[in-house]
């Protein structure tokens, strides 16, 4: 019994210390470097102060740009999320279930691919829509996607689906009695939506808005693709510029990264104050049956709104990328169109691009496999273990969710570049980065299944003499199979589409597809970049299709 206890304790504390170190170690370096006011090339710092933070407020343009774009994008994303959630959760719009399942597609397209697609569609000089406009007689660009409003538009399109998921979950569990009472008293359907439905789901709307805002201020891809050509910088692109230039300015970059984190903490404090200020109870002990509003002929325009959102966020951008990737020269003039598959051949045959694609797939497999095991153990420790400190551990491992991935990448860069262990510039540092930033995703996925398992099942195995490891392997893990498979696939997808955490950590021999797409866009033109983006999206959707097939088969097996 003593040896079994020691084995469990050793593994439990080993996992806890390792995972806490993954999060806290780079953050400690980030803070230390941000406070370095001496020679930035000397390590460890010999002089500390707040001069780097003072510089942000003496030249606040980048900070103001960030807040401007994030606020504009958040407002649009919240409007999209609430509108789509109300239409698909509270009305009898045609094809409601199909449309609801399609609403997750923008998330998997990713802001990087979306920014490239909208650059192809609406860049002032060469965008497809602007070329068509000039062919029809226009003199100025119809749409300028390389503006703050254009950046915010693209960011909102791909975060709108996240807001939709968060808000629609609240709407589905809402008692419709108050809405029905409002209509009985003479209020119209849209007036009821604004004066009854919206206040009732205010916590979900506020929560989605704050979550999306946190994502927006930490966004890198859209701001890099659309803003940097016009010398429009936000904090994330400014951090990247400060790090890749020579000599790099790590202290100022670190101060910028911590300022983003400070904004997030302020938003979370505001959220808690808002939630404490009023009561939002909508589910009581009284039973109710969710009912949909009968919209009459208006349901068809509402269906059109949903299709329009999917068109501008998924269908039109993907068609634009496919079109551009098949051209030798980007043009809409029929006589000048030259179709070719050369861009795809180059993407698969060019050494650096092929290496980046191979590294991304290998990293996806490693992150998914190691992460599934590590985060499965973490989920057990948090939800089952009585080990002291497991509650604090939950807050620590969820911390990366509130820090922009590029900032965490900067922390890892600073932490490991001074280490005598040769990790910097290798695939192992990228693996550590992915395991850190995707820890909340894996733990939440597995814990969703873990909390549904009765502890008595595991206790029976222990009573029958099974060791902790044997019980974990033969009882707990098989019962967690749906969550483990889902976590594996989601970690793989997230790794293949990752940009922010890896853009500062790649080396000459360890390029990955996301940063490689940005490098190609800077140096090789849009045609090759479009082909690379289509390849990345194809991998993500193939993994997603496999996940759906496996989940469906497991559901049928459990039903039998």
PEJOLIN-V798775 format. One record per residue. OMEGA is omega in degrees with one decimal (999 if undefined). D_FIRST is the distance of its C-alpha to the first C-alpha in whole Angstrom. Layout:
BEGIN
omega->OMEGA d_first->D_FIRST
omega->OMEGA d_first->D_FIRST
END
This chain:
BEGIN
omega->-178.3 d_first->0
omega->-179.9 d_first->4
omega->178.5 d_first->6
omega->179.1 d_first->5
omega->-179.5 d_first->6
omega->178.6 d_first->9
omega->179.2 d_first->10
omega->-179.3 d_first->11
omega->-179.0 d_first->12
omega->-179.3 d_first->14
omega->-178.5 d_first->16
omega->-178.5 d_first->16
omega->176.9 d_first->18
omega->178.3 d_first->20
omega->-178.7 d_first->21
omega->-178.8 d_first->22
omega->-178.6 d_first->24
omega->-176.6 d_first->26
omega->175.8 d_first->27
omega->177.5 d_first->28
omega->177.9 d_first->30
omega->-177.0 d_first->32
omega->-169.9 d_first->33
omega->-176.6 d_first->34
omega->178.7 d_first->35
omega->178.8 d_first->38
omega->178.1 d_first->39
omega->178.4 d_first->39
omega->-179.4 d_first->42
omega->179.1 d_first->44
omega->-177.8 d_first->44
omega->-179.1 d_first->45
omega->179.2 d_first->48
omega->-179.3 d_first->49
omega->-179.2 d_first->50
omega->179.2 d_first->51
omega->177.1 d_first->55
omega->178.8 d_first->56
omega->-176.9 d_first->56
omega->-179.7 d_first->54
omega->-179.2 d_first->54
omega->178.0 d_first->52
omega->-1.1 d_first->49
omega->-177.9 d_first->47
omega->179.1 d_first->50
omega->-178.3 d_first->52
omega->-177.1 d_first->53
omega->177.5 d_first->52
omega->-176.7 d_first->54
omega->-177.6 d_first->54
omega->-179.0 d_first->57
omega->177.4 d_first->56
omega->177.5 d_first->55
omega->179.7 d_first->59
omega->179.2 d_first->60
omega->-176.4 d_first->59
omega->174.6 d_first->61
omega->176.3 d_first->64
omega->-169.0 d_first->64
omega->-172.6 d_first->62
omega->-178.1 d_first->63
omega->178.9 d_first->60
omega->179.3 d_first->58
omega->175.1 d_first->61
omega->-178.6 d_first->61
omega->-178.8 d_first->57
omega->179.4 d_first->58
omega->-178.2 d_first->61
omega->-178.4 d_first->59
omega->-179.8 d_first->56
omega->179.6 d_first->58
omega->-179.8 d_first->60
omega->179.7 d_first->57
omega->178.0 d_first->55
omega->179.1 d_first->58
omega->-179.4 d_first->59
omega->178.4 d_first->55
omega->177.2 d_first->55
omega->177.3 d_first->58
omega->-177.2 d_first->57
omega->-179.4 d_first->54
omega->-179.0 d_first->55
omega->179.8 d_first->58
omega->179.9 d_first->56
omega->179.9 d_first->54
omega->-178.9 d_first->56
omega->-172.0 d_first->58
omega->-179.6 d_first->55
omega->-172.7 d_first->54
omega->-177.9 d_first->56
omega->-179.1 d_first->59
omega->-178.9 d_first->60
omega->-180.0 d_first->61
omega->178.5 d_first->62
omega->-172.6 d_first->59
omega->-176.4 d_first->56
omega->178.8 d_first->53
omega->179.0 d_first->54
omega->-179.6 d_first->55
omega->178.7 d_first->52
omega->-179.9 d_first->50
omega->-176.0 d_first->52
omega->178.3 d_first->52
omega->-175.7 d_first->49
omega->-179.9 d_first->51
omega->179.3 d_first->52
omega->-176.8 d_first->49
omega->174.2 d_first->48
omega->176.5 d_first->51
omega->178.7 d_first->50
omega->179.3 d_first->53
omega->179.8 d_first->53
omega->178.6 d_first->55
omega->179.1 d_first->57
omega->176.9 d_first->58
omega->-178.6 d_first->59
omega->-179.7 d_first->61
omega->171.2 d_first->63
omega->176.4 d_first->64
omega->-177.9 d_first->65
omega->-164.7 d_first->67
omega->172.3 d_first->68
omega->-170.1 d_first->69
omega->-174.1 d_first->72
omega->-171.3 d_first->74
omega->-178.5 d_first->72
omega->-177.2 d_first->70
omega->-178.7 d_first->71
omega->179.5 d_first->72
omega->174.3 d_first->74
omega->177.4 d_first->76
omega->179.7 d_first->77
omega->178.6 d_first->78
omega->177.7 d_first->80
omega->178.5 d_first->81
omega->176.2 d_first->82
omega->179.1 d_first->84
omega->-179.8 d_first->82
omega->178.9 d_first->83
omega->177.3 d_first->79
omega->179.1 d_first->76
omega->-178.9 d_first->75
omega->174.4 d_first->71
omega->-177.2 d_first->70
omega->-180.0 d_first->66
omega->178.8 d_first->66
omega->176.5 d_first->66
omega->177.6 d_first->64
omega->178.2 d_first->65
omega->177.1 d_first->64
omega->-180.0 d_first->61
omega->178.4 d_first->60
omega->-178.6 d_first->61
omega->178.6 d_first->59
omega->-178.4 d_first->55
omega->-179.0 d_first->56
omega->-172.2 d_first->56
omega->171.5 d_first->53
omega->176.9 d_first->51
omega->179.3 d_first->53
omega->176.7 d_first->51
omega->177.3 d_first->48
omega->178.8 d_first->50
omega->-178.9 d_first->50
omega->-176.8 d_first->47
omega->-176.8 d_first->46
omega->-177.8 d_first->49
omega->177.6 d_first->49
omega->178.2 d_first->46
omega->-178.9 d_first->47
omega->-178.3 d_first->50
omega->-178.1 d_first->49
omega->-176.0 d_first->47
omega->176.4 d_first->50
omega->-177.0 d_first->52
omega->-173.6 d_first->56
omega->-178.4 d_first->57
omega->176.2 d_first->59
omega->179.8 d_first->60
omega->178.0 d_first->62
omega->179.1 d_first->63
omega->-179.6 d_first->64
omega->177.1 d_first->66
omega->179.9 d_first->68
omega->172.7 d_first->69
omega->179.3 d_first->71
omega->176.2 d_first->69
omega->-176.8 d_first->69
omega->-178.9 d_first->66
omega->174.8 d_first->66
omega->176.3 d_first->66
omega->179.3 d_first->63
omega->-176.6 d_first->61
omega->-172.2 d_first->62
omega->-178.6 d_first->62
omega->-174.9 d_first->60
omega->-177.9 d_first->57
omega->176.7 d_first->57
omega->-178.4 d_first->56
omega->-179.8 d_first->54
omega->-178.8 d_first->52
omega->179.1 d_first->52
omega->179.7 d_first->48
omega->-179.6 d_first->48
omega->179.6 d_first->51
omega->178.9 d_first->50
omega->178.6 d_first->47
omega->-179.9 d_first->48
omega->-180.0 d_first->51
omega->178.3 d_first->49
omega->-179.6 d_first->46
omega->178.3 d_first->49
omega->177.7 d_first->51
omega->177.3 d_first->48
omega->-176.7 d_first->48
omega->-176.8 d_first->52
omega->176.7 d_first->52
omega->-177.6 d_first->49
omega->-179.2 d_first->51
omega->-167.8 d_first->52
omega->-175.8 d_first->53
omega->179.8 d_first->56
omega->179.6 d_first->57
omega->-176.0 d_first->57
omega->-171.8 d_first->59
omega->-174.6 d_first->62
omega->-174.1 d_first->62
omega->176.3 d_first->62
omega->179.1 d_first->65
omega->-179.1 d_first->67
omega->176.2 d_first->66
omega->-174.1 d_first->64
omega->166.3 d_first->61
omega->-172.6 d_first->58
omega->-177.1 d_first->55
omega->178.9 d_first->53
omega->175.8 d_first->55
omega->176.5 d_first->57
omega->-179.7 d_first->53
omega->179.8 d_first->53
omega->-179.8 d_first->57
omega->-176.9 d_first->56
omega->-174.4 d_first->53
omega->179.6 d_first->55
omega->177.5 d_first->58
omega->-7.5 d_first->59
omega->-179.9 d_first->58
omega->178.0 d_first->56
omega->-177.3 d_first->55
omega->-179.5 d_first->52
omega->179.7 d_first->52
omega->177.6 d_first->54
omega->179.0 d_first->52
omega->178.3 d_first->49
omega->176.7 d_first->51
omega->179.3 d_first->52
omega->178.9 d_first->49
omega->177.6 d_first->47
omega->175.3 d_first->50
omega->179.0 d_first->49
omega->177.9 d_first->46
omega->177.2 d_first->48
omega->179.5 d_first->50
omega->178.3 d_first->47
omega->177.9 d_first->45
omega->179.3 d_first->49
omega->178.9 d_first->49
omega->176.3 d_first->45
omega->178.6 d_first->47
omega->179.4 d_first->50
omega->-179.3 d_first->48
omega->177.8 d_first->46
omega->179.1 d_first->49
omega->-177.1 d_first->51
omega->179.7 d_first->48
omega->-172.6 d_first->48
omega->-176.3 d_first->52
omega->178.1 d_first->52
omega->-178.6 d_first->51
omega->-177.6 d_first->50
omega->177.5 d_first->49
omega->180.0 d_first->50
omega->-179.3 d_first->47
omega->179.8 d_first->47
omega->-179.4 d_first->46
omega->-178.1 d_first->50
omega->175.4 d_first->49
omega->177.5 d_first->51
omega->179.6 d_first->52
omega->179.4 d_first->52
omega->-178.1 d_first->56
omega->175.5 d_first->58
omega->175.5 d_first->61
omega->-171.3 d_first->64
omega->-179.2 d_first->66
omega->-177.4 d_first->69
omega->-178.0 d_first->71
omega->-178.0 d_first->69
omega->179.4 d_first->66
omega->172.3 d_first->67
omega->177.5 d_first->68
omega->175.1 d_first->64
omega->177.3 d_first->63
omega->177.6 d_first->65
omega->178.4 d_first->63
omega->179.4 d_first->60
omega->178.0 d_first->62
omega->178.3 d_first->63
omega->178.9 d_first->60
omega->-179.1 d_first->58
omega->-175.9 d_first->62
omega->-179.1 d_first->62
omega->-175.5 d_first->58
omega->-168.1 d_first->57
omega->179.9 d_first->60
omega->177.5 d_first->63
omega->-179.2 d_first->61
omega->176.5 d_first->59
omega->178.8 d_first->63
omega->179.6 d_first->64
omega->178.0 d_first->62
omega->179.0 d_first->62
omega->-177.6 d_first->66
omega->-177.6 d_first->66
omega->-179.6 d_first->64
omega->-178.8 d_first->66
omega->171.2 d_first->69
omega->175.5 d_first->70
omega->-178.7 d_first->72
omega->-179.8 d_first->71
omega->174.5 d_first->74
omega->178.8 d_first->75
omega->-172.3 d_first->79
omega->-176.0 d_first->79
omega->-179.3 d_first->81
omega->-177.4 d_first->79
omega->177.1 d_first->76
omega->-177.1 d_first->74
omega->-179.7 d_first->71
omega->172.0 d_first->69
omega->-175.5 d_first->65
omega->-180.0 d_first->65
omega->177.9 d_first->63
omega->176.9 d_first->60
omega->178.4 d_first->61
omega->-179.3 d_first->61
omega->-178.9 d_first->58
omega->-173.0 d_first->56
omega->-179.1 d_first->58
omega->-172.7 d_first->58
omega->-178.1 d_first->56
omega->-179.0 d_first->54
omega->178.5 d_first->54
omega->178.1 d_first->53
omega->179.0 d_first->50
omega->178.3 d_first->49
omega->178.4 d_first->49
omega->178.1 d_first->46
omega->179.3 d_first->44
omega->179.3 d_first->44
omega->178.6 d_first->43
omega->178.0 d_first->40
omega->177.4 d_first->39
omega->178.9 d_first->39
omega->-179.6 d_first->37
omega->-179.3 d_first->34
omega->-178.4 d_first->34
omega->-176.2 d_first->33
omega->179.7 d_first->31
omega->-178.7 d_first->29
omega->179.1 d_first->30
omega->180.0 d_first->28
omega->-176.5 d_first->25
omega->-176.8 d_first->25
omega->170.7 d_first->26
omega->176.6 d_first->24
omega->178.2 d_first->21
omega->179.1 d_first->23
omega->178.3 d_first->24
omega->-179.3 d_first->20
omega->-176.9 d_first->20
omega->-172.5 d_first->23
omega->-174.8 d_first->23
omega->-171.7 d_first->19
omega->174.1 d_first->17
omega->-177.9 d_first->17
omega->178.7 d_first->17
omega->178.8 d_first->20
omega->-178.6 d_first->23
omega->177.7 d_first->23
omega->177.1 d_first->26
omega->179.7 d_first->28
omega->-179.5 d_first->26
omega->178.5 d_first->28
omega->-177.6 d_first->31
omega->-175.0 d_first->31
omega->174.7 d_first->31
omega->-176.9 d_first->33
omega->179.9 d_first->36
omega->178.8 d_first->37
omega->-177.4 d_first->39
omega->179.7 d_first->41
omega->177.7 d_first->42
omega->-174.9 d_first->45
omega->178.3 d_first->43
omega->178.1 d_first->46
omega->176.4 d_first->45
omega->175.9 d_first->42
omega->176.6 d_first->43
omega->177.5 d_first->45
omega->177.7 d_first->42
omega->177.2 d_first->40
omega->-178.9 d_first->44
omega->-175.1 d_first->44
omega->-172.2 d_first->41
omega->-179.9 d_first->40
omega->-179.7 d_first->44
omega->-178.1 d_first->43
omega->177.5 d_first->40
omega->177.6 d_first->41
omega->-175.7 d_first->38
omega->-179.3 d_first->41
omega->-176.6 d_first->39
omega->-180.0 d_first->43
omega->179.9 d_first->45
omega->179.2 d_first->42
omega->-176.9 d_first->40
omega->176.7 d_first->37
omega->176.1 d_first->38
omega->177.8 d_first->40
omega->177.2 d_first->36
omega->179.6 d_first->35
omega->-178.6 d_first->37
omega->178.4 d_first->37
omega->-178.3 d_first->33
omega->-172.9 d_first->34
omega->-179.9 d_first->37
omega->179.6 d_first->36
omega->178.5 d_first->32
omega->179.6 d_first->33
omega->-178.8 d_first->35
omega->-177.7 d_first->32
omega->179.7 d_first->29
omega->179.8 d_first->32
omega->-178.1 d_first->32
omega->-178.9 d_first->29
omega->176.5 d_first->28
omega->176.0 d_first->31
omega->-176.9 d_first->29
omega->-176.2 d_first->26
omega->178.4 d_first->27
omega->-178.7 d_first->28
omega->177.4 d_first->25
omega->-179.5 d_first->24
omega->-176.2 d_first->20
omega->179.9 d_first->20
omega->179.0 d_first->20
omega->180.0 d_first->17
omega->177.2 d_first->15
omega->179.1 d_first->16
omega->179.3 d_first->14
omega->178.6 d_first->11
omega->-179.6 d_first->12
omega->173.7 d_first->13
omega->-178.9 d_first->10
omega->175.0 d_first->11
omega->-178.1 d_first->9
omega->-179.8 d_first->10
omega->-179.4 d_first->13
omega->178.1 d_first->14
omega->179.7 d_first->14
omega->-175.1 d_first->16
omega->-172.2 d_first->18
omega->-177.1 d_first->19
omega->-172.8 d_first->19
omega->-176.6 d_first->20
omega->176.3 d_first->22
omega->179.1 d_first->24
omega->178.8 d_first->25
omega->-172.6 d_first->26
omega->179.5 d_first->28
omega->179.3 d_first->31
omega->180.0 d_first->30
omega->178.7 d_first->29
omega->178.3 d_first->32
omega->179.2 d_first->34
omega->179.6 d_first->33
omega->-177.2 d_first->33
omega->-179.6 d_first->37
omega->176.8 d_first->38
omega->177.8 d_first->36
omega->-179.9 d_first->38
omega->-178.7 d_first->41
omega->-179.0 d_first->41
omega->-177.6 d_first->41
omega->-177.1 d_first->44
omega->-174.3 d_first->46
omega->176.5 d_first->45
omega->-169.6 d_first->47
omega->-175.8 d_first->47
omega->-173.4 d_first->43
omega->-173.0 d_first->45
omega->178.6 d_first->48
omega->-171.3 d_first->48
omega->-178.3 d_first->45
omega->176.4 d_first->47
omega->-178.8 d_first->48
omega->-178.1 d_first->51
omega->-175.7 d_first->49
omega->175.9 d_first->46
omega->176.9 d_first->48
omega->-164.9 d_first->47
omega->-177.8 d_first->49
omega->175.9 d_first->50
omega->177.9 d_first->51
omega->176.8 d_first->53
omega->178.4 d_first->55
omega->178.7 d_first->56
omega->178.3 d_first->57
omega->179.4 d_first->59
omega->-179.0 d_first->61
omega->-168.7 d_first->62
omega->-168.7 d_first->63
omega->-178.2 d_first->64
omega->-171.4 d_first->65
omega->-174.4 d_first->64
omega->178.6 d_first->65
omega->179.5 d_first->62
omega->177.8 d_first->60
omega->178.4 d_first->60
omega->177.8 d_first->59
omega->179.5 d_first->56
omega->178.0 d_first->55
omega->178.1 d_first->56
omega->179.1 d_first->53
omega->-179.9 d_first->51
omega->179.3 d_first->51
omega->178.2 d_first->51
omega->-179.5 d_first->48
omega->-177.9 d_first->46
omega->174.6 d_first->48
omega->177.1 d_first->47
omega->179.0 d_first->43
omega->178.5 d_first->44
omega->177.2 d_first->46
omega->178.6 d_first->43
omega->-179.4 d_first->40
omega->179.2 d_first->43
omega->-180.0 d_first->43
omega->179.0 d_first->39
omega->178.6 d_first->38
omega->179.8 d_first->41
omega->179.5 d_first->40
omega->177.7 d_first->36
omega->178.6 d_first->38
omega->179.5 d_first->40
omega->179.1 d_first->37
omega->178.5 d_first->35
omega->178.1 d_first->39
omega->999 d_first->39
END
